Amino acid sequence: MTAGTSQPGRLRVIIVGGGVAGLEAALALADLAPDRTDVTMIAPNTEFVYRPMAVREPFAYGAARRYPLAPIVRDAGARLLRGELDRIDPARNAVHTKQEEQIEYDAILLTLGAKVVPRYAHALTIDDSRLDETLHGLIQDVEGGYVHSLAFVSSASIAWPLPLYELALMTAGRAYDMEIDLAVTVITAEPAPLAVFGAAASSAVAERLRTARIETIASAAAEVPSGREVLIRPGDRRLQVDRVIALPELTGPALHGIPLREDGFIPVDVHGQVPGVGPVYAAGDATDFPVKQGGIASQQADAAAEAIAASAGAPVTPRPFEPVVRGMLLTDGKPLYLIARLAAGQEPSFEVSDEPIWSPPAKIAAKYLAPYLEERDRDSATAQ
């Protein structure tokens, strides 16, 4: 069967995924080509969860914000279809869902996200979709004085290490506030803490770590042979701890019908188009761009939306994806704001400040989604 109906003369656009990139693209198309596109979003979720704030949940700061998905999609002038992607048939410009629905498209944007895979069998794996469930008991054990040493580990292939530093800093801060003796060590493959943001930012983060009495071991490869031991190379140092917390590995989605890299990620060009399969685009963590982060996902979505809008005949000149990484590092005190501009062919530039340096100063710095959510939050607060 063919699901849904479209308005004649409009480009039929399918967005697969109801996360940051998918919502950003829907809002972008509503702005760029509202009368030239007919947008359907396919997503299994009924809520959009503001997952970057999940790092605060184990510390009883309250749950990350949740927004019903349907009203956001409706505000973007799109339709929401509950379902999961099964395969794409580029030869027929059709997508098939696991619910046995077939939908034809003129352009499709894949915003599927990445799959989280534990890197170490004997460590607690950080997964922002269930962080409170994973770490709440650990924080209680720290507060109760049952845990006196922790290791936070980032392997070489981690694409976004910032949450590791946030959890280390907030855990050390909680122990200090409760006058509990806690030894915290961060072990990272990076040459310096958050090196993607440049030397000044790394120095600022390192100073925060030193002030919190956190030992940092950089340029290190780690193995975790047991839940109480970390083997660090080079040097064959063995660190004995009470618990080990680690970031996961990320892999691309299991997807049929389009080319994938060996690690499962989707190759795209500077406009988000997948080579060799027609009007198929991708944005976000499922793509082969190495940094997996909400702000980057939204920038990729904007580039793809501009290309799709232009193909629909909208007066838009598609701009290439030029990554600007914006990171808000949460601590037990004031956040630290970090920017890295990494456009290809240009000299990288960096900023670091303990005051906001983008607006709105949200964790997910997205052109359309960030102000939209800010307005929803403001309206919700006013209604209360």
N, C-alpha and C positions, 0 to 999 in steps of 0.2 A: 504494500500500500504506500501511498504518498501522503505524508503528514502535512497538515497546515495548508493555508491558501496564501497567495501573494497578490499584490496589486499589480495590474497590467502596466508594463512600461518601466517598472522599477527593477533594479538589480537585486536578485535574490541572494542574500548574504546569510550564511550559517556561521554562528560563533559556537564553538564547542568548548565548554568550560565556564563555570560561574565564579571564578576567582578574580584576582586583581586585574589581570590582562584582559579577560573577557568583558568585565564591566567597564573598564577604561575604554575598550574598543567600541562597545555599544554606545556609551556616552559621546565618544568622539564622532561616530557616524551620525548621531542625532544632531550634532552641531554642524558637521561638514556637508552632509548630504541627506537631510531629513526627507526631502521629497523625491529622492532618486534611488533610495535603497529600501528594501523590505527585509528586516532583520529578524531572524529566529535564533534564540540561544538554547542550546541543548546542554543540560546540566543535571547531575544526580542530586545535588544539594538543594535544600530549601532555605538555607541561611548563608550569608556572607560573614565570615568570622574575621575580625581584625587581628590576624595571627601574630604580627610582630610584637604585640603587647602581651602575648601569652607568657613571656619570660617573667612577668610580675606575679602570675597566678600562684605559684608555689609559696610566695611570701605573704599571702593573704591580702593582696592589694585589690582584690576583686577580679572578676573574670574579664577576659578580653571582650570588647564590644561585639555584639551580634546584631546583624541587620537582616530582616526578611528579604529574600532574594527577589521575589516577585514584584514588589513595589519599585525597586531600583530598575529592573528590566522594563517595567511599564513606563516609568519616567523617561527612559531612553527611547520610548516609542517602539520597543521590540516585543516579540512574543517569547514566552518561556515554555520550553518543552522538557518535562522531566524525563530523563533517560541517560543512558551511557553509550558512548561510541563503541561500535563493534569494528567497522572497517570503512575505508573510503574507496570508491570506484572512480578514479580520475577520468577514465575513458568515457564514462557516462555522466560525469559531473553529479555524482550521487553519493550520499552518505547513508550508511546503514547503522542502526542502533541495536543494542542487545535486546531491546524490546520489540525487535522485528519490524521496525518502521524504516521506510526508505524516504529520504528527502532529497530532492534535486536542488542544486545550487548553481549560481553564476559565479560566486566566490565563497570560499570557506576559510575561516580563521581558526586555527587550532591553539587553544590556550589550556592545555591539559595538565600542566604542572609536571613536576618530577616525582619519581618514586623514592621513598625513604627506605634505605637498607642499613641495618646495624653494621657498623664497621668492626666492632669488637664484641665477642660473645660474652665476655665477663664484665662489661661496663654498662652503666645506665646510659641509654641512647637518648639524646635530645631530639624530640619530635614535637614541633610547636602545635601539632593537632591534638596532642594529649600530654602536654607538659606538666600540668598540675597533677594528673594521675601518676606520672612517672616520678616526679621529684618532691611531691608534697611530704611524703613520709621521710625522705632524706632530710629536708629542712627541719622537720619536727625532731628528728634524731640529733641534729646539730643543736637545736634549741634546748633539747633535754640533756645535752652534755654526753651523749653516747658516741658521737663521732668527733674525732679530734684532728683528722687529716684527710684532705681531699685532693685528687688530681683531676684537672680538666684537660682533656686531650683533643687535639685537632689533627687529623691525618693529612697527608700531603695533598689529597685530591678534594679537600673540602672547598666548596665554592663560595661560602659566605660565613666566615668565622665569627662575626660580631656577637651573636647570641652567647657564645662560649665565654667571652670576656664579660658580658653583662651578668651572666649567672655567677661567675667567679667573684665579681665585685659586689654584687648584692648579697651573696652568701657570706663573704668576709665581713661586710658591713653589718649584717644581722648578728653574727657571732660577736663582733666588737661591741655592739650596742647592749648585748646581753652579758658582757664580760665573760665570754667563753673562749678558752684557748683553742684556736683552730688554725692549723697550718694548711695553707692553700697554695697549690702549684699549678701553673698553666704551662702545658707542653704543646708547642705548635711547630709545624713545619715552616711557617712564615719566617723570613729573615728578621722581622721585628713585628711587634704587635700591630695588627691592622695595617700592614705594609702597603696595601693597595691605595691608601689615602696619603702616602708620601711621608717623608722624614719628619716633618714638623708634627703631623698627627700621631705618628708612631711614638715620638718623644712625649707628647702630651698623654697618650694612653699609658705608656710605660711609667710615667710619673704617677698617674692615678693608681696603677697597680702597686708601685712601691709604697705609696702613702697607705694603701690598704694592707700592706705587709704580705703581698702576694709575690711569690717567686715565679719568674718567667724564664722558661727554657725555650729559646728560639732555634730555628734551623735544625729541628730535631725530628727524627723518625721514631715513633713509639709503637710498642707492642704491649698487649695486656694479657699475660699468660694466666692471670687469676684476678679475682675481684679485689685483691689487696696488693697488687704489684704492677708496676709499670717498668718495662725495659726500654731504656732510652739510648739511641744511637745518634751520632758516633759517641764512643766512649764506654759503651756497655754499662752505663749507670743503672742501678736498680733502685727504684723508689718504692718504699713500703708505705701504704696508705690504708685508711679505713674503707674508702669507696673511690671508684673511678667513674667520672662522667665524661661522655664523649659525644662529639658531633657525628652524624651519620654519613654514610656514602649516599650520593644521589645518582640515580640512573634515569634514563629516558623512559617514556611510557611504552607499553606494549601496544603496537599500532600496526595495522595491516593496510597496505595499499599505497604507501609513499616510501621514498628512500629514507633510511635511518643510518646513523653512524653505528660503529660497533658497540658503543656504550648505550645505544638506544635513543640518543638525542637527535633532534630534527635539524638538518642543515637548512639555513636560510640566507638570503642575500640581504643587502642593506635596507631593503624595503619590506623585509619579513617574508618574501616569497620563497617557497620551496622549489628548488630547481627541477625542471623536467616533468612536472605534473600539472601544468596549467595554472588556473587561478586558485592555488592552494597556498595559504599563508600560515605562519605560526608565530607566536609570541610567548614570552615568559620562560619559566624554568624548563619547559620541555625542549627548548631550542639549544643549539650548540654554543651559545654565548657562555663563556666560562663563569661569569658572575650571576648567581641565582638570588635575586633580590626583588622586592615588590616595586621599587622605584624603577629599576631597569626593565621589569616586565611591562610597566605602564608606558615607558618610552618606546619599547618595541611595538606595543599595541597601537600607539599613536602613529608610528611610521607605517604600519600595515593598514590602519584605517585611512590614512591619507591616500595610499596607493589604491585602495578599494574605492574610495570616494571619487578619485580621479577617473577610474575605469567606468564609474557610473555616470560620468559626464559632469561632475561637480567642478566648479571653478577653483580647483586646488592643484598646486604644484607639489607633488610628493617630495618630502625631504627625507634624506637617508637617516637611518638610526645612528646617532652620535652620542655614545653613552656618557652620562653624567651620574656618577654614583654618589648618592646622598645617604649618609648614615647617621642616625641618632643613637649614640651609645648611652644606654640607661645605666645608672649606678645607684648606690644607696643615697646619693646626694643629687647635685645638679647634673643634667645630661650634658654630653659633649657632642657638638655638631660637626660633621666631617663631610667634605666634598672632594671628589676626584673627577676631573674632566679627562676622559680617555679617548677622545675622538681619533679615529685612524688618520695618520698622516700629519698629526699636530703634536706639538710638545705637550705632555701631560701637565696639568696645573692643579693645585690643591688649595684647600682652605680648611682651617680648623678654628673653632670658637666655642666658648662656653655659653654663648648667646645664640638664639636662632638665626640662621643665615639663609633660610628660604621660607616662603609663605604659601599656605599655612604651614607652620612648623610641625608637620605630621611625620610619623614614622614612615609611611608610604607617601613619598612625594610624587603625586600623579597630577597631571595637568587638569583632568576633568574629575577624576574620582575623589581626590582630596578635598576640593572645595564643595563638592556635592555632599560628602559625608559630614563635613564641618557644618553645613547648613542644616542637614538632618539632625545632627546633635544639638545644634542651637534651638531648632524648633521643638525638639523633644524636651529640652531643659525648660523652655518657655511654657510648654504645656503643663509641666509639673508644678 
